[in-house]
Amino acid sequence: MAVKKITKRWLFNNMCVILVILLALIFIFAAFGMAAASGVTVVSILFTIFMLALDVLVSFIQAYVFTMLSTLFIAIAQEDGHHEAKHAEHSAENGVVQNTSTQVSASAGK
């Protein structure tokens, strides 16, 4: 549960940090006065558009990676469960009753 909260917070911070940087740049340029602010307006707008596009790209890549990892982990968990159920069904058909706790303790002693 704690990992889920940390992951959500981490993603949120990655998505919002660029906005904090852009706000800081706006206030820095505003402190220089009108002449300096008007001189860097075009560069500032282009830089802002570039950084926002980069931020969107990074957000989509992160979402894709987390989706793929979640899908992989769920698929592995379901396959293991399916394999155990199939093995138990096969054993029941052959009349073999297995106690998994004795198998684990017997293999641990070897």
C-alpha positions as CSV (number, residue, x, y, z in Angstrom):
1,M,0.0,0.0,0.0
2,A,2.8,2.4,0.8
3,V,4.5,1.7,-2.5
4,K,1.3,2.6,-4.3
5,K,1.2,6.0,-2.5
6,I,4.9,6.6,-3.2
7,T,4.4,5.8,-6.9
8,K,1.4,8.1,-7.3
9,R,3.3,10.9,-5.5
10,W,6.3,10.3,-7.7
11,L,4.3,10.4,-10.9
12,F,2.5,13.6,-9.8
13,N,5.7,15.3,-8.8
14,N,7.3,14.4,-12.2
15,M,4.3,15.9,-14.1
16,C,4.1,19.1,-12.0
17,V,7.8,20.0,-11.6
18,I,8.0,21.6,-15.0
19,L,5.2,23.9,-14.1
20,V,7.0,25.1,-11.0
21,I,10.1,25.7,-13.1
22,L,8.2,27.7,-15.7
23,L,6.5,29.8,-12.9
24,A,9.9,30.5,-11.4
25,L,11.3,31.7,-14.8
26,I,8.3,34.0,-15.3
27,F,8.9,35.7,-12.0
28,I,12.7,35.9,-12.6
29,F,12.1,37.6,-16.0
30,A,9.5,39.9,-14.5
31,A,12.0,41.2,-12.0
32,F,14.3,42.5,-14.8
33,G,11.8,45.0,-16.0
34,M,9.8,45.6,-19.2
35,A,12.8,46.0,-21.7
36,A,14.4,42.7,-20.7
37,A,11.0,40.9,-20.4
38,S,10.0,41.9,-23.9
39,G,13.4,40.8,-25.3
40,V,13.0,37.3,-24.0
41,T,9.3,36.9,-24.7
42,V,9.7,34.9,-27.9
43,V,12.4,32.7,-26.5
44,S,10.4,32.2,-23.4
45,I,7.3,31.1,-25.2
46,L,9.2,28.7,-27.5
47,F,11.0,27.3,-24.5
48,T,7.7,26.9,-22.6
49,I,6.0,25.1,-25.6
50,F,9.1,22.8,-25.9
51,M,9.2,22.0,-22.2
52,L,5.4,21.3,-22.0
53,A,5.7,19.0,-25.1
54,L,8.6,17.2,-23.4
55,D,6.6,16.9,-20.2
56,V,3.6,15.3,-22.0
57,L,6.0,12.9,-23.8
58,V,7.6,11.8,-20.5
59,S,4.2,11.4,-18.9
60,F,3.0,9.2,-21.7
61,I,6.2,7.1,-21.6
62,Q,5.8,6.7,-17.8
63,A,2.2,5.7,-18.1
64,Y,3.1,3.2,-20.8
65,V,5.9,1.6,-18.8
66,F,3.8,1.3,-15.6
67,T,0.9,-0.2,-17.7
68,M,3.2,-2.8,-19.3
69,L,4.8,-3.7,-15.9
70,S,1.4,-4.1,-14.3
71,T,0.1,-6.2,-17.1
72,L,3.2,-8.4,-17.0
73,F,3.0,-8.9,-13.2
74,I,-0.7,-9.7,-13.4
75,A,-0.1,-12.2,-16.2
76,I,2.6,-13.9,-14.3
77,A,0.5,-14.2,-11.2
78,Q,-2.5,-15.6,-13.1
79,E,-0.3,-18.1,-15.0
80,D,1.2,-19.4,-11.8
81,G,-2.3,-19.9,-10.3
82,H,-3.5,-21.6,-13.5
83,H,-0.5,-23.9,-13.5
84,E,-1.1,-24.9,-9.8
85,A,-4.8,-25.5,-10.5
86,K,-4.1,-27.6,-13.6
87,H,-1.5,-29.7,-11.7
88,A,-3.9,-30.4,-8.8
89,E,-6.6,-31.4,-11.4
90,H,-4.2,-33.8,-13.1
91,S,-3.1,-35.3,-9.8
92,A,-6.8,-35.8,-8.8
93,E,-7.5,-37.6,-12.1
94,N,-4.7,-40.0,-11.5
95,G,-5.7,-40.7,-7.9
96,V,-2.6,-39.1,-6.4
97,V,-3.1,-37.0,-3.3
98,Q,-0.3,-34.7,-2.5
99,N,0.4,-32.7,0.6
100,T,2.3,-29.6,-0.4
101,S,3.5,-28.8,3.1
102,T,5.3,-32.1,3.4
103,Q,6.8,-31.7,-0.1
104,V,8.2,-28.2,0.9
105,S,9.6,-29.4,4.2
106,A,11.1,-32.5,2.6
107,S,12.8,-30.5,-0.2
108,A,14.1,-28.0,2.3
109,G,15.8,-30.7,4.3
110,K,17.9,-31.9,1.3
